[in-house]
């Protein structure tokens, strides 16, 4: 690990965990703000159904992000949401938090969620949650690039979990299920030429001319030498050698 990255790995453990705590607090504030706007929407807005659905989705999304930040359901998150797993950084988390913050702040333009309708106390909760979550989204994106190490395949989430020993943990621990699934899918799509070696050798002469030359029969042989192997009967006559391919000049 480079010296700059090594020096940041230890403090990064503390910094990233503080950011995680702030993420959870900001997302809880978004859930509270969405609940307040949900109640006011039912009271004032005529088209309350669609506004209510948007507030419910924002609250559920914030709750899901809180679950990904806590050390629970890690196998499920790694299998089904790899961009929020330890094998990835905080870029996806930061982008989603910015979208949630902008969505919360955008509701302040409506009559049902204005300062006059909500009151100054609840209106302050809504605007504060939107601003805090948006800023934390930007902070998470910056931290994701600041504390990662591409050469050692170490993400900022690994630094947040293990601190200065993240390189040793990355080497000793197996790869994530997402990477292993990708490797299995890749090996499944490999062709025969990529997966099995070939041991065939080709002879240039055989490749150019597949025909074979047949040698001429041997005439000057000692019959006694092969007498013990001769099992021909007297009624079987020797074939005419004139039809031998070597004598007739034919080649196969």
Phi and psi restraints in degrees (value plus and minus 20) as a CYANA .aco file:
   2 UNK   PHI     -79.2   -39.2
   2 UNK   PSI     139.3   179.3
   3 UNK   PHI     -82.5   -42.5
   3 UNK   PSI     -60.9   -20.9
   4 UNK   PHI     -83.4   -43.4
   4 UNK   PSI     -64.4   -24.4
   5 UNK   PHI     -88.1   -48.1
   5 UNK   PSI     -58.5   -18.5
   6 UNK   PHI     -84.3   -44.3
   6 UNK   PSI     -57.9   -17.9
   7 UNK   PHI     -90.3   -50.3
   7 UNK   PSI     -45.4    -5.4
   8 UNK   PHI    -108.3   -68.3
   8 UNK   PSI     -33.6     6.4
   9 UNK   PHI     -85.5   -45.5
   9 UNK   PSI     -63.2   -23.2
  10 UNK   PHI     -87.2   -47.2
  10 UNK   PSI     -75.6   -35.6
  11 UNK   PHI     -82.8   -42.8
  11 UNK   PSI     -48.2    -8.2
  12 UNK   PHI     -82.8   -42.8
  12 UNK   PSI     -50.9   -10.9
  13 UNK   PHI     -80.1   -40.1
  13 UNK   PSI     -62.7   -22.7
  14 UNK   PHI     -95.0   -55.0
  14 UNK   PSI     -65.0   -25.0
  15 UNK   PHI     -82.3   -42.3
  15 UNK   PSI     -66.3   -26.3
  16 UNK   PHI     -88.4   -48.4
  16 UNK   PSI     -53.5   -13.5
  17 UNK   PHI     -92.2   -52.2
  17 UNK   PSI     -52.0   -12.0
  18 UNK   PHI     -85.9   -45.9
  18 UNK   PSI     -61.4   -21.4
  19 UNK   PHI     -83.3   -43.3
  19 UNK   PSI     -58.3   -18.3
  20 UNK   PHI     -81.6   -41.6
  20 UNK   PSI     -62.7   -22.7
  21 UNK   PHI     -81.6   -41.6
  21 UNK   PSI     -61.8   -21.8
  22 UNK   PHI     -85.8   -45.8
  22 UNK   PSI     -56.2   -16.2
  23 UNK   PHI     -80.2   -40.2
  23 UNK   PSI     -66.0   -26.0
  24 UNK   PHI     -83.8   -43.8
  24 UNK   PSI     -63.0   -23.0
  25 UNK   PHI     -83.5   -43.5
  25 UNK   PSI     -64.7   -24.7
  26 UNK   PHI     -83.4   -43.4
  26 UNK   PSI     -60.5   -20.5
  27 UNK   PHI     -89.9   -49.9
  27 UNK   PSI     -54.2   -14.2
  28 UNK   PHI     -83.8   -43.8
  28 UNK   PSI     -59.3   -19.3
  29 UNK   PHI     -82.7   -42.7
  29 UNK   PSI     -56.4   -16.4
  30 UNK   PHI     -85.6   -45.6
  30 UNK   PSI     -60.2   -20.2
  31 UNK   PHI     -82.2   -42.2
  31 UNK   PSI     -62.5   -22.5
  32 UNK   PHI     -83.9   -43.9
  32 UNK   PSI     -64.7   -24.7
  33 UNK   PHI     -83.5   -43.5
  33 UNK   PSI     -60.6   -20.6
  34 UNK   PHI     -85.5   -45.5
  34 UNK   PSI     -56.3   -16.3
  35 UNK   PHI     -86.2   -46.2
  35 UNK   PSI     -62.3   -22.3
  36 UNK   PHI     -82.4   -42.4
  36 UNK   PSI     -66.3   -26.3
  37 UNK   PHI     -86.8   -46.8
  37 UNK   PSI     -51.2   -11.2
  38 UNK   PHI     -83.8   -43.8
  38 UNK   PSI     -63.2   -23.2
  39 UNK   PHI     -85.6   -45.6
  39 UNK   PSI     -66.1   -26.1
  40 UNK   PHI     -85.7   -45.7
  40 UNK   PSI     -50.1   -10.1
  41 UNK   PHI     -86.0   -46.0
  41 UNK   PSI     -60.6   -20.6
  42 UNK   PHI     -84.9   -44.9
  42 UNK   PSI     -49.7    -9.7
  43 UNK   PHI    -101.9   -61.9
  43 UNK   PSI     -59.6   -19.6
  44 UNK   PHI    -127.9   -87.9
  44 UNK   PSI     -66.9   -26.9
  45 UNK   PHI     -92.1   -52.1
  45 UNK   PSI     122.4   162.4
  46 UNK   PHI     -98.8   -58.8
  46 UNK   PSI     -56.4   -16.4
  47 UNK   PHI    -119.1   -79.1
  47 UNK   PSI      39.8    79.8
  48 UNK   PHI     -91.9   -51.9
  48 UNK   PSI     -45.3    -5.3
  49 UNK   PHI     -82.2   -42.2
  49 UNK   PSI     -69.8   -29.8
  50 UNK   PHI     -90.0   -50.0
  50 UNK   PSI     -58.2   -18.2
  51 UNK   PHI     -84.6   -44.6
  51 UNK   PSI     -58.9   -18.9
  52 UNK   PHI     -84.9   -44.9
  52 UNK   PSI     -60.1   -20.1
  53 UNK   PHI     -83.2   -43.2
  53 UNK   PSI     -60.8   -20.8
  54 UNK   PHI     -84.4   -44.4
  54 UNK   PSI     -59.4   -19.4
  55 UNK   PHI     -88.2   -48.2
  55 UNK   PSI     -57.6   -17.6
  56 UNK   PHI     -86.3   -46.3
  56 UNK   PSI     -62.2   -22.2
  57 UNK   PHI     -83.3   -43.3
  57 UNK   PSI     -61.8   -21.8
  58 UNK   PHI     -82.5   -42.5
  58 UNK   PSI     -61.8   -21.8
  59 UNK   PHI     -86.9   -46.9
  59 UNK   PSI     -62.4   -22.4
  60 UNK   PHI     -87.5   -47.5
  60 UNK   PSI     -57.9   -17.9
  61 UNK   PHI     -84.7   -44.7
  61 UNK   PSI     -60.6   -20.6
  62 UNK   PHI     -85.0   -45.0
  62 UNK   PSI     -58.7   -18.7
  63 UNK   PHI     -84.5   -44.5
  63 UNK   PSI     -59.0   -19.0
  64 UNK   PHI     -85.0   -45.0
  64 UNK   PSI     -60.5   -20.5
  65 UNK   PHI     -85.6   -45.6
  65 UNK   PSI     -53.9   -13.9
  66 UNK   PHI     -84.0   -44.0
  66 UNK   PSI     -61.0   -21.0
  67 UNK   PHI     -83.2   -43.2
  67 UNK   PSI     -59.8   -19.8
  68 UNK   PHI     -88.5   -48.5
  68 UNK   PSI     -44.4    -4.4
  69 UNK   PHI    -102.3   -62.3
  69 UNK   PSI     -40.0     0.0
  70 UNK   PHI    -111.3   -71.3
  70 UNK   PSI     134.2   174.2
  71 UNK   PHI     -99.2   -59.2
  71 UNK   PSI      34.0    74.0
  72 UNK   PHI    -152.5  -112.5
  72 UNK   PSI     132.6   172.6
  73 UNK   PHI      34.7    74.7
  73 UNK   PSI      14.8    54.8
  74 UNK   PHI     -85.1   -45.1
  74 UNK   PSI     -62.4   -22.4
  75 UNK   PHI     -80.5   -40.5
  75 UNK   PSI     -58.7   -18.7
  76 UNK   PHI     -85.4   -45.4
  76 UNK   PSI     -63.9   -23.9
  77 UNK   PHI     -85.8   -45.8
  77 UNK   PSI     -61.6   -21.6
  78 UNK   PHI     -86.3   -46.3
  78 UNK   PSI     -52.1   -12.1
  79 UNK   PHI    -101.1   -61.1
  79 UNK   PSI     -59.7   -19.7
  80 UNK   PHI    -126.7   -86.7
  80 UNK   PSI     -42.0    -2.0
  81 UNK   PHI    -151.9  -111.9
  81 UNK   PSI      49.9    89.9
  82 UNK   PHI     -83.3   -43.3
  82 UNK   PSI     -46.9    -6.9
  83 UNK   PHI     -91.9   -51.9
  83 UNK   PSI     -32.7     7.3
  84 UNK   PHI    -131.2   -91.2
  84 UNK   PSI      -8.5    31.5
  85 UNK   PHI    -112.5   -72.5
  85 UNK   PSI     150.7   190.7
  86 UNK   PHI     -81.2   -41.2
  86 UNK   PSI     -40.0     0.0
  87 UNK   PHI     -96.5   -56.5
  87 UNK   PSI     -26.1    13.9
  88 UNK   PHI    -141.4  -101.4
  88 UNK   PSI     148.2   188.2
  89 UNK   PHI    -110.4   -70.4
  89 UNK   PSI    -172.1  -132.1
  90 UNK   PHI    -125.2   -85.2
  90 UNK   PSI      -8.1    31.9
  91 UNK   PHI     -85.4   -45.4
  91 UNK   PSI     -67.9   -27.9
  92 UNK   PHI     -82.7   -42.7
  92 UNK   PSI     -63.1   -23.1
  93 UNK   PHI     -79.8   -39.8
  93 UNK   PSI     -64.3   -24.3
  94 UNK   PHI     -84.3   -44.3
  94 UNK   PSI     -60.8   -20.8
  95 UNK   PHI     -84.8   -44.8
  95 UNK   PSI     -62.7   -22.7
  96 UNK   PHI     -85.0   -45.0
  96 UNK   PSI     -59.4   -19.4
  97 UNK   PHI     -85.9   -45.9
  97 UNK   PSI     -57.2   -17.2
  98 UNK   PHI     -84.1   -44.1
  98 UNK   PSI     -62.7   -22.7
  99 UNK   PHI     -83.2   -43.2
  99 UNK   PSI     -61.8   -21.8
 100 UNK   PHI     -83.9   -43.9
 100 UNK   PSI     -63.7   -23.7
 101 UNK   PHI     -82.5   -42.5
 101 UNK   PSI     -63.3   -23.3
 102 UNK   PHI     -85.3   -45.3
 102 UNK   PSI     -57.3   -17.3
 103 UNK   PHI     -84.5   -44.5
 103 UNK   PSI     -60.7   -20.7
 104 UNK   PHI     -85.6   -45.6
 104 UNK   PSI     -64.2   -24.2
 105 UNK   PHI     -87.5   -47.5
 105 UNK   PSI     -50.7   -10.7
 106 UNK   PHI     -86.9   -46.9
 106 UNK   PSI     -42.9    -2.9
 107 UNK   PHI     -92.8   -52.8
 107 UNK   PSI     -34.4     5.6
 108 UNK   PHI     -91.4   -51.4
 108 UNK   PSI     -33.5     6.5
 109 UNK   PHI    -101.3   -61.3
 109 UNK   PSI     -28.6    11.4
 110 UNK   PHI    -108.2   -68.2
 110 UNK   PSI     135.6   175.6
 111 UNK   PHI     -87.7   -47.7
 111 UNK   PSI     -56.3   -16.3
 112 UNK   PHI     -90.3   -50.3
 112 UNK   PSI     -43.0    -3.0
 113 UNK   PHI    -138.4   -98.4
 113 UNK   PSI       3.0    43.0
 114 UNK   PHI     -98.1   -58.1
 114 UNK   PSI     152.6   192.6
 115 UNK   PHI     -85.3   -45.3
 115 UNK   PSI     -55.2   -15.2
 116 UNK   PHI     -87.5   -47.5
 116 UNK   PSI     -55.9   -15.9
 117 UNK   PHI     -99.9   -59.9
 117 UNK   PSI     -61.4   -21.4
 118 UNK   PHI    -102.4   -62.4
 118 UNK   PSI     -49.2    -9.2
 119 UNK   PHI      69.2   109.2
 119 UNK   PSI     136.5   176.5
 120 UNK   PHI     -84.4   -44.4
 120 UNK   PSI     -55.9   -15.9
 121 UNK   PHI     -86.2   -46.2
 121 UNK   PSI     -72.3   -32.3
 122 UNK   PHI     -88.6   -48.6
 122 UNK   PSI     -56.2   -16.2
 123 UNK   PHI     -82.5   -42.5
 123 UNK   PSI     -56.3   -16.3
 124 UNK   PHI     -85.7   -45.7
 124 UNK   PSI     -57.9   -17.9
 125 UNK   PHI     -83.6   -43.6
 125 UNK   PSI     -63.0   -23.0
 126 UNK   PHI     -85.4   -45.4
 126 UNK   PSI     -70.1   -30.1
 127 UNK   PHI     -88.9   -48.9
 127 UNK   PSI     -54.4   -14.4
 128 UNK   PHI     -89.0   -49.0
 128 UNK   PSI     -61.6   -21.6
 129 UNK   PHI     -84.3   -44.3
 129 UNK   PSI     -60.6   -20.6
 130 UNK   PHI     -84.8   -44.8
 130 UNK   PSI     -63.1   -23.1
 131 UNK   PHI     -87.5   -47.5
 131 UNK   PSI     -64.0   -24.0
 132 UNK   PHI     -83.9   -43.9
 132 UNK   PSI     -65.7   -25.7
 133 UNK   PHI     -85.4   -45.4
 133 UNK   PSI     -57.8   -17.8
 134 UNK   PHI     -85.1   -45.1
 134 UNK   PSI     -63.7   -23.7
 135 UNK   PHI     -85.4   -45.4
 135 UNK   PSI     -61.7   -21.7
 136 UNK   PHI     -84.7   -44.7
 136 UNK   PSI     -51.4   -11.4
 137 UNK   PHI     -82.2   -42.2
 137 UNK   PSI     -63.6   -23.6
 138 UNK   PHI     -85.2   -45.2
 138 UNK   PSI     -60.4   -20.4
 139 UNK   PHI     -82.6   -42.6
 139 UNK   PSI     -60.7   -20.7
 140 UNK   PHI     -84.2   -44.2
 140 UNK   PSI     -59.7   -19.7
 141 UNK   PHI     -84.9   -44.9
 141 UNK   PSI     -63.8   -23.8
 142 UNK   PHI     -83.9   -43.9
 142 UNK   PSI     -63.9   -23.9
 143 UNK   PHI     -85.0   -45.0
 143 UNK   PSI     -52.1   -12.1
 144 UNK   PHI     -83.3   -43.3
 144 UNK   PSI     -59.5   -19.5
 145 UNK   PHI    -102.3   -62.3
 145 UNK   PSI     -45.1    -5.1
 146 UNK   PHI     -97.9   -57.9
 146 UNK   PSI     -56.6   -16.6
 147 UNK   PHI    -125.8   -85.8
 147 UNK   PSI     -11.6    28.4
 148 UNK   PHI    -110.1   -70.1
 148 UNK   PSI     145.5   185.5
 149 UNK   PHI    -160.4  -120.4
 149 UNK   PSI      83.0   123.0
 150 UNK   PHI     -88.7   -48.7
 150 UNK   PSI     -58.2   -18.2
 151 UNK   PHI     -82.7   -42.7
 151 UNK   PSI     -53.1   -13.1
 152 UNK   PHI    -120.9   -80.9
 152 UNK   PSI     -14.7    25.3
 153 UNK   PHI      37.6    77.6
 153 UNK   PSI      25.8    65.8
 154 UNK   PHI    -132.4   -92.4
 154 UNK   PSI     104.8   144.8
 155 UNK   PHI    -115.0   -75.0
 155 UNK   PSI     147.0   187.0
 156 UNK   PHI     -86.4   -46.4
 156 UNK   PSI     -48.2    -8.2
 157 UNK   PHI     -86.5   -46.5
 157 UNK   PSI     -54.9   -14.9
 158 UNK   PHI     -86.7   -46.7
 158 UNK   PSI     -59.5   -19.5
 159 UNK   PHI     -84.8   -44.8
 159 UNK   PSI     -59.3   -19.3
 160 UNK   PHI     -85.2   -45.2
 160 UNK   PSI     -51.4   -11.4
 161 UNK   PHI    -105.5   -65.5
 161 UNK   PSI     -54.3   -14.3
 162 UNK   PHI    -141.4  -101.4
 162 UNK   PSI     -34.2     5.8
 163 UNK   PHI      50.1    90.1
 163 UNK   PSI    -153.2  -113.2
 164 UNK   PHI     -89.2   -49.2
 164 UNK   PSI     -39.2     0.8
 165 UNK   PHI    -113.1   -73.1
 165 UNK   PSI      -5.4    34.6
 166 UNK   PHI     -78.9   -38.9
 166 UNK   PSI     -59.7   -19.7
 167 UNK   PHI     -81.3   -41.3
 167 UNK   PSI     -61.8   -21.8
 168 UNK   PHI     -86.9   -46.9
 168 UNK   PSI     -58.8   -18.8
 169 UNK   PHI     -86.4   -46.4
 169 UNK   PSI     -56.1   -16.1
 170 UNK   PHI     -88.5   -48.5
 170 UNK   PSI     -52.6   -12.6
 171 UNK   PHI     -97.8   -57.8
 171 UNK   PSI     -61.7   -21.7
 172 UNK   PHI     -99.8   -59.8
 172 UNK   PSI     -50.7   -10.7
 173 UNK   PHI    -104.7   -64.7
 173 UNK   PSI     129.2   169.2
 174 UNK   PHI     -89.9   -49.9
 174 UNK   PSI     143.6   183.6
 175 UNK   PHI     -90.8   -50.8
 175 UNK   PSI     143.9   183.9
 176 UNK   PHI     -87.6   -47.6
 176 UNK   PSI     140.9   180.9
 177 UNK   PHI     -84.6   -44.6
 177 UNK   PSI     -50.8   -10.8
 178 UNK   PHI     -83.5   -43.5
 178 UNK   PSI     -62.9   -22.9
 179 UNK   PHI     -88.0   -48.0
 179 UNK   PSI     -60.0   -20.0
 180 UNK   PHI     -86.8   -46.8
 180 UNK   PSI     -58.6   -18.6
 181 UNK   PHI     -83.9   -43.9
 181 UNK   PSI     -59.1   -19.1
 182 UNK   PHI     -84.1   -44.1
 182 UNK   PSI     -59.8   -19.8
 183 UNK   PHI     -85.0   -45.0
 183 UNK   PSI     -60.2   -20.2
 184 UNK   PHI     -86.0   -46.0
 184 UNK   PSI     -60.7   -20.7
 185 UNK   PHI     -84.6   -44.6
 185 UNK   PSI     -58.3   -18.3
 186 UNK   PHI     -87.7   -47.7
 186 UNK   PSI     -63.2   -23.2
 187 UNK   PHI     -87.6   -47.6
 187 UNK   PSI     -48.4    -8.4
 188 UNK   PHI     -88.5   -48.5
 188 UNK   PSI     -52.9   -12.9
 189 UNK   PHI    -108.8   -68.8
 189 UNK   PSI     -20.3    19.7
 190 UNK   PHI     -89.8   -49.8
 190 UNK   PSI     123.4   163.4
 191 UNK   PHI    -101.1   -61.1
 191 UNK   PSI     155.6   195.6
 192 UNK   PHI     -84.6   -44.6
 192 UNK   PSI     -55.2   -15.2
 193 UNK   PHI     -87.8   -47.8
 193 UNK   PSI     -47.0    -7.0
 194 UNK   PHI    -107.3   -67.3
 194 UNK   PSI     -42.8    -2.8
 195 UNK   PHI    -123.4   -83.4
 195 UNK   PSI     -48.9    -8.9
 196 UNK   PHI    -138.6   -98.6
 196 UNK   PSI     113.0   153.0
 197 UNK   PHI     -97.4   -57.4
 197 UNK   PSI     139.0   179.0
 198 UNK   PHI    -133.4   -93.4
 198 UNK   PSI     121.4   161.4
 199 UNK   PHI    -136.7   -96.7
 199 UNK   PSI      -8.8    31.2
 200 UNK   PHI     -96.9   -56.9
 200 UNK   PSI     118.2   158.2
 201 UNK   PHI    -136.2   -96.2
 201 UNK   PSI     120.8   160.8
 202 UNK   PHI    -133.7   -93.7
 202 UNK   PSI     117.5   157.5
 203 UNK   PHI    -116.8   -76.8
 203 UNK   PSI     109.0   149.0
 204 UNK   PHI     -78.3   -38.3
 204 UNK   PSI     -60.8   -20.8
 205 UNK   PHI     -86.9   -46.9
 205 UNK   PSI     -58.4   -18.4
 206 UNK   PHI     -88.6   -48.6
 206 UNK   PSI     -55.3   -15.3
 207 UNK   PHI     -89.6   -49.6
 207 UNK   PSI     -54.0   -14.0
 208 UNK   PHI     -97.8   -57.8
 208 UNK   PSI     -61.5   -21.5
 209 UNK   PHI    -152.6  -112.6
 209 UNK   PSI      83.0   123.0
 210 UNK   PHI     -95.9   -55.9
 210 UNK   PSI     -26.6    13.4
 211 UNK   PHI     -93.7   -53.7
 211 UNK   PSI     132.1   172.1
 212 UNK   PHI    -137.5   -97.5
 212 UNK   PSI     119.4   159.4
 213 UNK   PHI    -110.6   -70.6
 213 UNK   PSI     112.2   152.2
 214 UNK   PHI    -123.0   -83.0
 214 UNK   PSI     107.5   147.5
 215 UNK   PHI     -91.1   -51.1
 215 UNK   PSI     139.4   179.4
 216 UNK   PHI     -93.7   -53.7
 216 UNK   PSI     132.1   172.1
 217 UNK   PHI     -86.8   -46.8
 217 UNK   PSI     129.3   169.3
 218 UNK   PHI    -107.2   -67.2
 218 UNK   PSI     103.3   143.3
 219 UNK   PHI    -116.9   -76.9
 219 UNK   PSI     -55.7   -15.7
 220 UNK   PHI    -109.1   -69.1
 220 UNK   PSI      55.6    95.6
 221 UNK   PHI    -139.3   -99.3
 221 UNK   PSI     131.4   171.4
 222 UNK   PHI    -105.7   -65.7
 222 UNK   PSI      93.0   133.0
 223 UNK   PHI     -81.9   -41.9
 223 UNK   PSI     -50.1   -10.1
 224 UNK   PHI     -90.4   -50.4
 224 UNK   PSI     -41.4    -1.4
 225 UNK   PHI     -86.8   -46.8
 225 UNK   PSI     -53.6   -13.6
 226 UNK   PHI    -133.5   -93.5
 226 UNK   PSI      -0.4    39.6
 227 UNK   PHI     -88.0   -48.0
 227 UNK   PSI     -54.1   -14.1
 228 UNK   PHI     -92.0   -52.0
 228 UNK   PSI     -36.3     3.7
 229 UNK   PHI    -117.0   -77.0
 229 UNK   PSI     -24.6    15.4
 230 UNK   PHI    -106.9   -66.9
 230 UNK   PSI      90.8   130.8
 231 UNK   PHI    -135.6   -95.6
 231 UNK   PSI       0.9    40.9
 232 UNK   PHI     -92.7   -52.7
 232 UNK   PSI     121.7   161.7
 233 UNK   PHI    -101.2   -61.2
 233 UNK   PSI     147.6   187.6
 234 UNK   PHI     -91.7   -51.7
 234 UNK   PSI     -43.1    -3.1
 235 UNK   PHI    -104.6   -64.6
 235 UNK   PSI     -22.7    17.3
 236 UNK   PHI    -120.1   -80.1
 236 UNK   PSI     100.1   140.1
 237 UNK   PHI    -115.4   -75.4
 237 UNK   PSI     132.6   172.6
 238 UNK   PHI     -90.9   -50.9
 238 UNK   PSI     116.2   156.2
 239 UNK   PHI     -86.0   -46.0
 239 UNK   PSI     134.1   174.1
 240 UNK   PHI     -92.6   -52.6
 240 UNK   PSI     103.5   143.5
 241 UNK   PHI     -92.8   -52.8
 241 UNK   PSI     -29.9    10.1
 242 UNK   PHI     -88.4   -48.4
 242 UNK   PSI     -41.3    -1.3
 243 UNK   PHI    -109.8   -69.8
 243 UNK   PSI     -15.9    24.1
 244 UNK   PHI     -86.2   -46.2
 244 UNK   PSI     115.2   155.2
 245 UNK   PHI     -79.3   -39.3
 245 UNK   PSI     -51.8   -11.8
 246 UNK   PHI     -87.5   -47.5
 246 UNK   PSI     -52.5   -12.5
 247 UNK   PHI    -104.3   -64.3
 247 UNK   PSI     -46.9    -6.9
 248 UNK   PHI    -106.1   -66.1
 248 UNK   PSI     -25.2    14.8
 249 UNK   PHI      60.9   100.9
 249 UNK   PSI     -11.3    28.7
 250 UNK   PHI    -110.5   -70.5
 250 UNK   PSI     133.0   173.0
 251 UNK   PHI    -149.9  -109.9
 251 UNK   PSI     121.9   161.9
